[in-house]
Each structure stands twice: as C-alpha cells, then as structure tokens.
Amino acid sequence: MPVRTCVTVIVLAAAIGGCTRADPPGGAPAPAADTGTIVRLDPALDAIVPANAAVEKVASGFQFTEGPLWRPSEGRLWFSDVVGNVLRAVAPTGQVEVLIEHAAGHSTAPAGSYIGPNGLLAEDGGTVLMAQHFNRQIVRIGADRQTTVVVDRFDGKRLNSPNDLAFGPSGALYFTDPPFGLVGQDSDPAKELDFNGVYRFANGQVTALVRDLGRPNGIGFSPDLRTMYVSNTEATRKVVMAYDVAADGSVAKGRVFADGTADTAPGLPDGLKVDTQGHVYATMPGGVWVIGPDGRHLGTIRAPEVAANCGWGDDGRTLYITAETGVYRIRLNAAGF
C-alpha cells in the first residue's frame, strides 16, 4: 500500500464569508489567502497533478455552487447556484455576471432549499442544456437566454428533480434524477415516481436505465463511451458506480468503481468528470478524488470547502471546482474529455 503524503498548496483569495444571494462586490475575487491540500496516495498522481500545482479561489459569496461548464466562445465558466436559484458566469479574473435569475422557476419552497439550477451541458451550435430542480425538468438555453423544455416526464409522470447531464453513445442525453429539489424528498407528496433513476433520452423517448440507486447524482462516460459512471449521494452508500454500455445505449453489469463509505471526511459523492486518459475526477469525502481507469484512488484534491462538482476549463487542462460558496481551479497535466 502506498504511503499517504500531503502537499500543501496555496489558495489565492479570501477565506469564505457568509452565504448571500449577492455576487461578490464588483464581481472581483476576494483578496486574502487560504490553504488547500493535495493528498498523494499513488505515484501515478504525479503525472496528473504537478508538484507545484496550486488550488486558486476564483470567486466566492454564493450559496451552493454546482454545474461548472466552460464556455470557450466567452472564455468564462458558467455555474449554478442551487440554493440561490441563479445561473452565473465567472471569468478567470473573477468577474461575475448573473445570467438568469430564478433559473429553475419561481420557487415557493422555504429559504435554503435546493430548488435552483444544477447540471449544465453544452450542445453543438452554442445552446446549453440545464437541469432545473424546482421546475423538475431539463431545459435548453438559447442565445437570448430564454429557455424551452426538453424533457420533464417519464412514463407520463413528472421527473423528481433532474440533477446532472452527459452525452453518451450516438449523442444521446443521459441524466440523473434524485429527489433533492423536492422539499420532502422521497416522502414529498408531489413526488410521482417511486424510484430515483438514471435515464437515457434519445429520439424523443425517455428510457430508465438504473432504478436501484438511492440518490443518483453525478454522471459521465469513459473516453470510449463504453463505461458510464454514476455517483450515489447517500451517507450509507458513498459510491461511484460503473456500468457497461451496450451498442444500443443500454447499460448493464453495475459495479462499485470507487467506495468512500468508510471515509468520515466531510463530503459525499456528487459531481464527476473524466479526462482523455480515462481518469475519473469525482467529488467524494475529503474533496475531489482522482481515480485511475482501474478504480485505484490515486489522490485527492482538497479545496477549502466541501466540493460539489468539477469541470474542465481554459485550454482543457484546468479543473474548476464548485465547492459550497466558492469556485476554485487547479492547473493539471491532464486534459479534459
């Protein structure tokens, strides 16, 4: 077993203040400093995370950041505030713009509920797909930032609260549908489906692929599209699952790919991304786990806050991390897929 070592890295910016709906004053990154760490568990991590890699704070002052999506045409990152119910964009310099207020609908839920937008996915042509918790649907954002519904039902019943999105074989849309957007979650009287699923949407048809995960959340694919990864956000089952993907887009042979159930560090499995070599970057207890294609936990990237998701940005070798009230980034040797 490799020896666990920690390399401290510097986070450029302020410690996090209170959570508010407002953007940081002037949209600028906070000026002071804090500390993050890189936990190196396997020598293979050195080829991915340089020795001098630093976690930087890009911006802060939000309520619960999620859904990072780099927009090359704009040179900035779009991200969701699930509690604040706002879609924003942030430039590498830290300048923040509100793109859509009430981005998941005009909620009547109590303050602090997870009712806002979540996963974001870019389409050819410049449009963006967005998961909406409160409206319980996936919508398309046009160039005018107006939205149109893409999918909102399975088998005639309303979805729970779509969470994360990914394109799979043949360009089909795959998405997860936990109950986080429902105030009562599984016991909410508005819940119409008796399971929390993983779905495939193609040619106007919605197919349920996985029904046995309590809280399916992050989703992604291996570079060859033959493996689908899904995180499960349950304290009693902190796992990332892997599924074989058939030629017709269906999945089978679900197996545990990474297991953090015994890890007592803060955080649960949530969002995930994959690089061109097949390494998986999954938010897990303690931070973003870097996992080899064979399931080996190579190390962990720890931001000062509990990580919820991550996404590739800049030239594809920067990993942006959405973590509670802030947005962070780290420069890697790996290239995003």
C-alpha positions, 0 to 999 in steps of 0.5 A, a space after each residue: 500500500 502506498 504511503 499517504 503524503 500531503 502537499 500543501 498548496 496555496 489558495 489565492 483569495 479570501 477565506 469564505 464569508 457568509 452565504 448571500 444571494 449577492 455576487 461578490 462586490 464588483 464581481 472581483 475575487 476576494 483578496 486574502 489567502 487560504 490553504 488547500 491540500 493535495 493528498 498523494 496516495 499513488 505515484 501515478 498522481 504525479 503525472 496528473 497533478 504537478 508538484 507545484 500545482 496550486 488550488 486558486 479561489 476564483 470567486 466566492 459569496 454564493 450559496 451552493 455552487 454546482 454545474 461548472 461548464 466552460 464556455 470557450 466562445 466567452 472564455 468564462 465558466 458558467 455555474 449554478 447556484 442551487 440554493 440561490 436559484 441563479 445561473 452565473 458566469 465567472 471569468 478567470 479574473 473573477 468577474 461575475 455576471 448573473 445570467 438568469 435569475 430564478 433559473 429553475 422557476 419561481 420557487 415557493 419552497 422555504 429559504 435554503 432549499 435546493 430548488 435552483 439550477 444544477 447540471 449544465 451541458 453544452 450542445 453543438 451550435 452554442 445552446 446549453 442544456 440545464 437541469 432545473 430542480 424546482 421546475 423538475 425538468 431539463 431545459 435548453 438555453 438559447 442565445 437570448 437566454 430564454 429557455 424551452 423544455 426538453 424533457 420533464 416526464 417519464 412514463 407520463 409522470 413528472 421527473 423528481 428533480 433532474 440533477 446532472 447531464 452527459 452525452 453518451 453513445 450516438 449523442 444521446 442525453 443521459 441524466 440523473 434524477 434524485 429527489 433533492 429539489 423536492 422539499 420532502 424528498 422521497 416522502 414529498 407528496 408531489 413526488 410521482 415516481 417511486 424510484 430515483 433513476 438514471 435515464 437515457 433520452 434519445 429520439 424523443 423517448 425517455 428510457 430508465 436505465 438504473 432504478 436501484 440507486 438511492 440518490 443518483 447524482 453525478 454522471 459521465 462516460 469513459 473516453 470510449 463511451 463504453 463505461 458510464 459512471 454514476 455517483 450515489 449521494 447517500 451517507 450509507 452508500 458513498 459510491 461511484 458506480 460503473 456500468 457497461 454500455 451496450 451498442 444500443 445505449 443500454 447499460 448493464 453489469 453495475 459495479 462499485 468503481 470507487 467506495 468512500 463509505 468508510 471515509 468520515 471526511 466531510 463530503 459525499 459523492 456528487 459531481 464527476 468528470 473524466 479526462 482523455 486518459 480515462 481518469 475519473 475526477 469525482 467529488 467524494 469525502 475529503 474533496 475531489 478524488 482522482 481515480 485511475 481507469 482501474 478504480 485505484 484512488 490515486 489522490 485527492 484534491 482538497 479545496 477549502 470547502 466541501 466540493 460539489 462538482 468539477 469541470 474542465 476549463 481554459 485550454 482543457 487542462 484546468 479543473 474548476 471546482 464548485 465547492 459550497 460558496 466558492 469556485 476554485 481551479 487547479 492547473 493539471 497535466 491532464 486534459 479534459 474529455 
